[in-house]
């Protein structure tokens, strides 16, 4: 074999090896590119999902805040109406004794307290109600003691002789009970709406 043939063979071999290297490099480059594109897409999808989740969370938070403000406004309005009605009732108490039916009202309040008292009864009233209360108790024919030791716009406190059981049935106490009942009703409305919203899917 001549030198030219040897050189040609080496040249051909070199060309083939270069071609093989190039093909392998091209394949590896394609794999690297595909992998990089896949990773880039995964990153893009993750970021997109995060942005969507943050947007959804913010929307939900804003919606909840708006609903809560609206609900609080309604509750506040109802409480104001209730307080206004109770204030009007308190003002009306000032002239309660001048009403023609006040003796019947006082009698009803005393009798209500008597249902939970046994033995000798002590009836506590405002001095202004002494005569009416005494007449009521005489009419009932019970063993009682009348004490004018409280100040009230109307009503009475009924207790046993030892003071262990006291039924407070003054008009002020009745108003306080009404106030608490109204507050509980308003609270019930608030929680009732929350339960309904939760069941309905909001």
C-alpha positions in Angstrom: 0.0 0.0 0.0 1.4 3.3 -1.0 1.7 6.3 1.3 -1.0 8.0 -0.6 -3.4 5.1 0.1 -2.4 5.1 3.8 -3.0 8.8 4.1 -6.3 8.5 2.2 -7.4 5.7 4.6 -6.4 7.8 7.6 -8.2 10.8 6.2 -11.4 8.7 5.5 -11.2 7.2 9.1 -10.8 10.7 10.6 -13.7 12.0 8.5 -15.9 9.0 9.7 -14.9 9.6 13.4 -15.6 13.3 13.1 -19.0 12.5 11.5 -19.8 10.0 14.3 -18.8 12.6 16.9 -20.9 15.2 15.2 -24.0 12.9 15.1 -23.6 12.0 18.8 -23.1 15.6 19.7 -26.2 16.6 17.7 -28.2 13.9 19.5 -27.0 14.9 22.9 -27.7 18.6 22.1 -31.2 17.7 21.1 -31.7 15.7 24.4 -30.4 18.6 26.4 -32.6 21.1 24.5 -35.7 18.8 25.0 -35.0 18.5 28.7 -34.4 22.2 29.1 -37.7 22.9 27.2 -39.5 20.4 29.4 -38.1 22.0 32.6 -38.9 25.5 31.3 -42.5 24.4 30.6 -42.8 22.8 34.1 -41.5 26.0 35.7 -43.9 28.1 33.6 -46.9 25.8 34.6 -45.9 25.9 38.2 -45.6 29.7 38.2 -49.0 30.0 36.4 -50.6 27.7 38.9 -49.1 29.7 41.8 -50.4 33.0 40.2 -53.9 31.5 39.7 -53.9 30.2 43.3 -52.8 33.6 44.7 -55.5 35.3 42.6 -58.1 32.9 43.7 -57.1 33.3 47.3 -57.2 37.1 47.0 -60.6 37.0 45.3 -62.0 34.7 48.0 -60.5 36.9 50.8 -62.1 40.0 49.2 -65.4 38.3 48.8 -65.4 37.1 52.4 -64.5 40.6 53.7 -67.3 42.2 51.7 -69.8 39.6 53.0 -68.6 40.1 56.5 -68.9 43.9 56.3 -72.4 43.6 54.8 -73.5 41.2 57.5 -72.0 43.4 60.3 -73.8 46.4 58.9 -77.1 44.6 59.0 -76.5 43.4 62.6 -75.5 46.8 63.7 -78.7 48.3 62.1 -80.8 45.7 63.9 -79.1 46.4 67.2 -79.7 50.1 66.8 -83.3 49.5 66.2 -83.6 47.2 69.2 -81.8 49.8 71.4 -84.0 52.6 70.2 -87.1 50.5 71.0 -85.8 49.7 74.5 -84.9 53.4 75.1 -88.5 54.3 74.2 -89.8 51.6 76.6 -87.6 53.0 79.4 -88.9 56.5 78.8 -92.4 55.0 78.9 -91.7 53.6 82.3 -91.6 57.0 83.8 -95.4 57.4 83.6 -96.2 53.7 84.3 -97.8 54.3 87.7 -100.2 56.9 86.2 -101.8 54.3 83.9 -105.2 52.9 84.9 -104.0 49.3 84.4 -100.9 49.6 86.6 -102.5 47.9 89.6 -103.2 44.9 87.3 -99.6 45.0 86.0 -98.1 45.0 89.5 -100.4 42.2 90.5 -99.3 40.1 87.6 -95.6 40.7 88.4 -96.1 39.8 92.0 -98.1 36.7 91.2 -95.4 35.6 88.7 -92.8 35.7 91.5 -95.1 33.8 93.9 -95.0 30.7 91.8 -91.5 29.9 92.9 -91.8 30.9 96.6 -93.0 28.7 99.4 -93.7 29.5 103.1 -93.9 33.1 104.3 -93.5 35.6 101.5 -91.7 38.9 101.5 -92.7 41.4 98.9 -90.2 44.3 98.2 -91.6 47.3 96.5 -91.0 51.0 95.9 -92.6 53.2 98.5 -94.9 54.5 95.8 -96.3 51.0 95.3 -96.9 50.1 98.9 -100.7 50.7 99.0 -101.3 48.8 95.7 -99.0 45.9 96.6 -100.6 45.6 100.0 -104.1 45.4 98.5 -102.9 42.8 96.0 -101.4 40.6 98.8 -104.5 41.0 101.0 -106.6 39.8 98.1 -104.5 36.7 97.7 -104.9 35.8 101.4 -101.3 34.7 101.8 -98.9 35.0 104.8 -96.7 37.9 103.7 -94.5 40.8 104.8 -94.4 44.0 102.7 -91.1 46.0 102.6 -90.7 49.3 100.9 -86.9 49.0 100.5 -86.3 49.3 96.8 -86.4 52.0 94.2 -88.0 51.1 90.9 -90.2 52.5 88.1 -92.6 49.6 88.8 -92.9 46.0 89.7 -91.6 44.1 92.8 -89.1 41.6 94.2 -90.6 38.6 95.8 -88.5 36.4 98.2 -88.9 33.9 100.9 -88.5 34.9 104.6 -84.8 34.0 104.6 -84.0 35.7 101.4 -82.6 32.5 99.9 -84.9 32.7 96.9 -85.4 36.1 95.2 -87.5 36.6 92.1 -86.8 40.1 90.7 -89.7 41.3 88.7 -89.1 45.0 88.5 -89.7 46.8 85.2 -86.0 47.6 84.9 -85.1 43.9 85.3 -87.8 42.9 82.7 -86.3 45.4 80.3 -82.8 44.1 80.9 -84.0 40.6 80.1 -85.7 41.9 77.0 -82.4 43.5 76.0 -80.4 40.3 76.4 -83.1 38.4 74.5 -82.9 40.8 71.6 -79.1 40.5 71.6 -79.3 36.8 71.5 -81.8 36.9 68.6 -79.5 39.2 66.7 -76.6 36.8 67.4 -78.7 33.9 66.3 -79.5 35.7 63.0 -75.8 36.2 62.4 -74.8 32.6 63.1 -77.9 31.3 61.3 -76.8 33.1 58.1 -73.3 31.7 58.4 -74.6 28.2 58.6 -76.9 28.7 55.7 -74.1 30.2 53.6 -71.8 27.2 54.4 -74.5 24.7 53.5 -75.3 26.6 50.3 -71.7 26.6 49.2 -71.2 30.3 49.7 
